[in-house]
Amino acid sequence: MITADKIIKSAEWIKSHHHTLKKLQVGMILGSGLGELADEIENAVRIPYKDIPYFPSSTVAGHKGQLVIGTLEGVSVIAMQGRFHYYEGYTMQQVTFPVRVMRELGCETLIVTNACGGMNENFKPGDLMLIDDHINFTGSNPLIGENLDKYGPRFPDMSRAYTPELKDLALKTADELYYNLQRGVYAAVSGPVYMSAAELIMLRRLGADVVGMSTVPEAVTARHMGMNVLGISCITDMAIGETIEGITHEEVMEVAEKTKPRFKSFVRSLLKNGQDGLWRITEGE
């Protein structure tokens, strides 16, 4: 069971191992193919998840499994180099525990990224998509159970789960880079299987443009705590139910690898462009 006490103790442990930690502006969850961005963080302190009290350990190939704290484009960041997934057997509360810790450390903004399958016929593998909204089809929710009153209300509103000002920033940044940034709705499923043809058709008819196995739990938890949220997806394959031919994790990672330079450039430019007032700071105690 995740409690406020565990969140605080985890944050205090991180502070004790990063003596220069005074303020953090942006938390980042780096999904498949984007983990290398954490290697570019300057003045970095790297802390393996397994060393942090109450943290789970990432079991997915391509996820290093560590927190990286430092600066990127002049912004003070804390990045998850590899995330946790519901399908790994963790509870939703464990999956989202690092987001709670980021907030406890002072972050007021979360940038969450992922690799996903495209269900919109206007998309193609290698596209980046701005998440306008989401559909939680995981069958669970990270806020089930006793509410953590210290962090947020019992019934938080998700009508604007992704912060409009940050979406505007993403669109502006894409224009500057001459990137064709898609926009759409992200459907989160539990995994770990790739969807059947009938399931993909159903999700598309419900209004989803892409499908993946992450992101929504983290976004819900961040919004529960009043954080600003920006979601960016990398479309690694097309998941059109009527014509789907099947996909493997290796194929997903191959496309993510090819897209990585554009994805990294985009996130770095976002951070740089957001310095003018968007990355709010909470002073460390």
C-alpha positions as CSV (number, residue, x, y, z in Angstrom):
1,M,0.0,0.0,0.0
2,I,1.3,3.4,-1.0
3,T,1.1,6.0,1.8
4,A,2.2,9.6,2.1
5,D,4.8,8.5,4.6
6,K,6.5,6.2,2.0
7,I,6.4,9.0,-0.6
8,I,8.1,11.4,1.8
9,K,10.7,8.9,2.9
10,S,11.6,8.1,-0.7
11,A,11.9,11.8,-1.6
12,E,14.0,12.4,1.5
13,W,16.3,9.5,0.6
14,I,16.8,11.0,-2.9
15,K,17.6,14.4,-1.4
16,S,20.2,12.8,1.0
17,H,22.0,11.3,-2.1
18,H,21.8,14.5,-4.1
19,H,23.2,17.1,-1.8
20,T,22.9,20.0,-4.3
21,L,19.2,19.3,-4.9
22,K,17.4,22.6,-4.1
23,K,14.7,22.9,-6.8
24,L,13.2,20.9,-9.6
25,Q,11.2,22.3,-12.5
26,V,10.2,19.4,-14.8
27,G,9.7,15.7,-14.2
28,M,10.1,13.5,-17.3
29,I,9.0,9.9,-18.0
30,L,11.1,8.6,-20.9
31,G,9.4,5.8,-22.8
32,S,10.7,3.2,-25.2
33,G,13.3,4.7,-27.5
34,L,13.7,8.0,-25.7
35,G,15.7,6.7,-22.7
36,E,19.0,8.0,-24.2
37,L,17.8,11.6,-23.7
38,A,18.6,11.1,-20.0
39,D,22.3,10.4,-20.9
40,E,22.4,14.0,-22.2
41,I,21.4,15.5,-18.9
42,E,24.2,17.7,-17.5
43,N,25.6,17.6,-14.0
44,A,23.7,14.4,-13.6
45,V,23.2,12.2,-10.6
46,R,22.0,8.8,-11.5
47,I,20.2,6.7,-9.0
48,P,19.1,3.1,-9.8
49,Y,15.5,2.4,-8.9
50,K,16.5,-0.7,-6.9
51,D,18.4,1.6,-4.5
52,I,15.5,3.9,-3.7
53,P,13.2,3.0,-0.8
54,Y,9.8,1.7,-2.0
55,F,10.6,2.0,-5.7
56,P,9.7,-1.0,-8.0
57,S,12.3,-2.2,-10.5
58,S,11.8,-2.0,-14.3
59,T,11.7,-5.4,-16.1
60,V,11.2,-4.3,-19.7
61,A,13.9,-4.6,-22.3
62,G,15.2,-1.2,-23.4
63,H,14.5,0.5,-20.0
64,K,17.6,1.2,-18.0
65,G,15.8,1.6,-14.7
66,Q,17.2,4.7,-13.0
67,L,16.4,8.3,-12.0
68,V,18.5,10.9,-13.6
69,I,18.6,14.4,-11.9
70,G,20.4,17.4,-13.4
71,T,19.8,20.1,-16.0
72,L,18.8,19.9,-19.7
73,E,18.5,23.1,-21.8
74,G,19.0,25.1,-18.7
75,V,16.0,23.5,-17.0
76,S,16.3,21.6,-13.7
77,V,14.8,18.1,-14.5
78,I,14.3,14.7,-12.9
79,A,13.9,11.9,-15.5
80,M,12.7,8.4,-15.3
81,Q,15.0,6.4,-17.6
82,G,12.5,3.6,-18.0
83,R,9.1,3.3,-16.5
84,F,6.9,0.8,-14.7
85,H,3.9,-0.9,-16.3
86,Y,0.7,-2.4,-14.9
87,Y,1.4,-5.6,-16.9
88,E,4.6,-6.2,-15.0
89,G,2.5,-7.2,-12.1
90,Y,2.8,-4.0,-10.1
91,T,-0.3,-2.2,-8.7
92,M,-1.3,1.0,-10.3
93,Q,-0.2,2.7,-7.1
94,Q,3.3,1.3,-7.6
95,V,3.4,2.2,-11.3
96,T,2.7,5.8,-10.4
97,F,4.7,6.0,-7.2
98,P,7.6,7.9,-8.9
99,V,5.3,10.6,-10.0
100,R,4.2,11.1,-6.4
101,V,7.9,11.4,-5.4
102,M,8.6,13.9,-8.2
103,R,5.8,16.1,-6.8
104,E,7.1,15.7,-3.3
105,L,10.5,16.9,-4.6
106,G,8.9,20.0,-6.0
107,C,8.0,19.3,-9.6
108,E,4.9,21.0,-10.9
109,T,5.2,19.8,-14.5
110,L,5.3,16.3,-15.9
111,I,6.3,15.5,-19.5
112,V,5.3,11.9,-20.2
113,T,6.3,10.1,-23.4
114,N,5.6,6.7,-24.9
115,A,5.8,4.4,-27.9
116,C,2.4,3.4,-29.2
117,G,0.4,1.9,-32.1
118,G,-1.4,4.2,-34.5
119,M,-5.0,3.5,-35.3
120,N,-5.7,6.7,-37.2
121,E,-5.2,6.0,-40.9
122,N,-3.7,9.5,-41.4
123,F,-0.8,8.6,-39.1
124,K,2.3,6.6,-40.1
125,P,5.2,4.9,-38.2
126,G,7.7,7.4,-37.0
127,D,5.2,10.2,-36.4
128,L,5.1,12.1,-33.1
129,M,1.7,12.8,-31.7
130,L,0.6,15.4,-29.1
131,I,-1.9,13.7,-26.7
132,D,-5.0,15.9,-26.6
133,D,-6.9,13.5,-24.4
134,H,-7.0,9.9,-23.3
135,I,-9.3,6.9,-22.7
136,N,-8.4,4.7,-19.7
137,F,-9.2,1.1,-20.9
138,T,-6.8,-0.6,-18.5
139,G,-9.5,-1.8,-16.2
140,S,-8.0,0.0,-13.2
141,N,-7.1,3.4,-11.9
142,P,-4.2,4.6,-9.7
143,L,-6.6,6.5,-7.5
144,I,-8.5,3.5,-6.3
145,G,-8.2,3.0,-2.6
146,E,-7.7,5.4,0.3
147,N,-7.2,8.9,-1.0
148,L,-3.9,10.7,-0.3
149,D,-5.5,13.9,1.0
150,K,-2.1,15.5,1.3
151,Y,-1.7,15.5,-2.4
152,G,-5.2,15.9,-4.0
153,P,-9.0,15.5,-3.8
154,R,-11.0,12.3,-3.6
155,F,-12.6,13.1,-7.0
156,P,-10.2,15.0,-9.3
157,D,-11.5,16.4,-12.6
158,M,-9.9,14.9,-15.7
159,S,-11.8,17.0,-18.3
160,R,-8.5,18.8,-19.0
161,A,-6.0,16.1,-18.2
162,Y,-3.3,17.6,-20.5
163,T,-2.5,21.3,-19.9
164,P,-3.6,23.6,-22.8
165,E,-0.7,25.9,-22.3
166,L,1.8,23.0,-22.7
167,K,0.0,21.8,-25.8
168,D,0.3,25.2,-27.3
169,L,4.0,25.1,-26.5
170,A,4.3,21.7,-28.2
171,L,2.6,23.0,-31.3
172,K,4.8,26.1,-31.4
173,T,7.9,24.0,-31.0
174,A,6.9,21.6,-33.8
175,D,6.3,24.6,-36.1
176,E,9.8,26.0,-35.4
177,L,11.3,22.6,-36.1
178,Y,9.2,22.0,-39.2
179,Y,7.9,18.8,-37.6
180,N,4.5,17.4,-38.6
181,L,3.1,16.9,-35.1
182,Q,0.0,14.8,-35.1
183,R,-2.7,15.3,-32.5
184,G,-5.1,12.7,-31.0
185,V,-6.5,10.6,-28.3
186,Y,-4.4,8.0,-26.5
187,A,-6.1,4.8,-25.4
188,A,-4.4,3.0,-22.5
189,V,-4.8,-0.8,-22.2
190,S,-3.3,-3.1,-19.7
191,G,-1.2,-5.3,-22.0
192,P,1.1,-7.2,-22.2
193,V,-0.5,-8.5,-25.4
194,Y,-0.8,-6.5,-28.6
195,M,-4.5,-6.0,-29.4
196,S,-6.7,-8.2,-31.5
197,A,-8.2,-6.9,-34.7
198,A,-11.6,-6.6,-33.2
199,E,-10.3,-4.8,-30.2
200,L,-8.5,-2.3,-32.3
201,I,-11.6,-1.6,-34.4
202,M,-13.6,-1.1,-31.1
203,L,-11.0,1.4,-29.7
204,R,-11.0,3.4,-32.9
205,R,-14.8,3.5,-33.0
206,L,-14.7,4.8,-29.4
207,G,-12.6,7.8,-30.5
208,A,-9.0,6.7,-29.9
209,D,-6.2,7.5,-32.4
210,V,-3.4,5.5,-30.8
211,V,-3.1,2.6,-28.3
212,G,-0.5,1.9,-25.7
213,M,0.2,0.3,-22.4
214,S,1.3,3.3,-20.2
215,T,1.0,7.1,-19.8
216,V,-2.6,7.4,-18.6
217,P,-2.0,6.2,-15.0
218,E,0.9,8.7,-14.7
219,A,-1.1,11.5,-16.2
220,V,-4.1,10.8,-13.9
221,T,-1.8,10.7,-10.8
222,A,-0.1,14.0,-11.8
223,R,-3.4,15.8,-12.3
224,H,-4.6,14.5,-9.0
225,M,-1.7,16.4,-7.4
226,G,-2.4,19.5,-9.5
227,M,0.6,19.1,-11.8
228,N,0.7,20.4,-15.4
229,V,0.9,17.5,-17.9
230,L,2.2,17.2,-21.4
231,G,2.0,13.9,-23.3
232,I,3.9,13.0,-26.4
233,S,3.6,9.7,-28.3
234,C,5.9,8.1,-30.8
235,I,3.9,6.0,-33.3
236,T,6.0,2.9,-33.9
237,D,3.5,0.8,-35.9
238,M,0.1,0.9,-37.5
239,A,-2.6,-0.9,-35.7
240,I,-5.5,-0.8,-38.2
241,G,-7.8,-3.6,-37.2
242,E,-9.0,-4.4,-40.7
243,T,-5.5,-4.8,-42.1
244,I,-3.3,-5.6,-39.2
245,E,-0.5,-8.1,-39.9
246,G,0.9,-8.4,-36.4
247,I,3.9,-6.8,-34.6
248,T,6.7,-7.8,-32.3
249,H,8.4,-5.8,-29.5
250,E,11.6,-5.9,-31.5
251,E,9.9,-4.2,-34.5
252,V,8.5,-1.6,-32.2
253,M,11.9,-0.8,-30.8
254,E,13.4,-0.6,-34.2
255,V,11.1,2.2,-35.3
256,A,11.5,3.9,-31.9
257,E,15.3,3.8,-32.5
258,K,15.0,5.4,-35.9
259,T,12.7,8.2,-34.5
260,K,14.9,8.9,-31.5
261,P,16.9,11.8,-33.0
262,R,13.7,13.8,-33.8
263,F,12.1,12.9,-30.6
264,K,15.1,14.0,-28.5
265,S,15.4,17.2,-30.5
266,F,11.7,17.9,-30.0
267,V,11.8,17.4,-26.2
268,R,15.0,19.5,-25.8
269,S,13.4,22.3,-27.8
270,L,10.3,22.1,-25.7
271,L,12.3,22.5,-22.5
272,K,14.2,25.5,-24.0
273,N,11.0,27.2,-25.3
274,G,9.2,26.7,-22.0
275,Q,11.7,28.6,-19.9
276,D,9.7,31.8,-20.3
277,G,7.5,31.3,-17.4
278,L,6.0,27.8,-18.0
279,W,8.4,25.8,-15.9
280,R,7.3,26.9,-12.5
281,I,9.5,26.2,-9.5
282,T,8.7,25.1,-6.0
283,E,11.7,25.8,-3.7
284,G,13.1,22.7,-1.9
285,E,12.8,22.8,1.8
